[in-house]
Amino acid sequence: MNNNTKYDIRVSAEAQYIEEQSAPEEGRYVFAYHITIENAGTVGAKLVSRHWIITDGDGDEQEVRGMGVVGEQPELNPGGQFEYTSGCALATPVGVMRGTYQMTADDGTRFDAVIPEFTLAVPRVLH
């Protein structure tokens, strides 16, 4: 059996600017992001930890590592999904996030699930 179909975690993200928590005059732009993690594989897996790389509009990177997500280590059965919302602050009005989730499959295999890069950006026109 092809391991790519056994261990297939798909991650999608949507970001939103949080105007009421931001202070552009102080170089603080706050964003929320909603993540959907889906197990499209044939083996159950647990999300153990995360590794984010956040890059602001000036090219400054920060790395964030930690156990689980939002205080949880979700178990994803085949066909199952987990969703959560979190946030981050940038010093610039635009940036990107990408990373990986470290997973452990029910059969003991450890693998990384890629979090595709997504953009954090202040809308051009704010009300």
Stockholm file with secondary structure:
# STOCKHOLM 1.0

chainA/1-127         MNNNTKYDIRVSAEAQYIEEQSAPEEGRYVFAYHITIENAGTVGAKLVSRHWIITDGDGDEQEVRGMGVVGEQPELNPGGQFEYTSGCALATPVGVMRGTYQMTADDGTRFDAVIPEFTLAVPRVLH
#=GR chainA/1-127 SS CCHHHHSCEEEEEEEEECGGGCBGGGTBEEEEEEEEEEECSSSCEEEEEEEEEEEETTCCEEEEEEESBTTBCCEECTTCEEEEEEEEEESSSEEEEEEEEEEEETTSCEEEEEEEEEEEECCSSCC
#=GC SS_cons         CCHHHHSCEEEEEEEEECGGGCBGGGTBEEEEEEEEEEECSSSCEEEEEEEEEEEETTCCEEEEEEESBTTBCCEECTTCEEEEEEEEEESSSEEEEEEEEEEEETTSCEEEEEEEEEEEECCSSCC
//
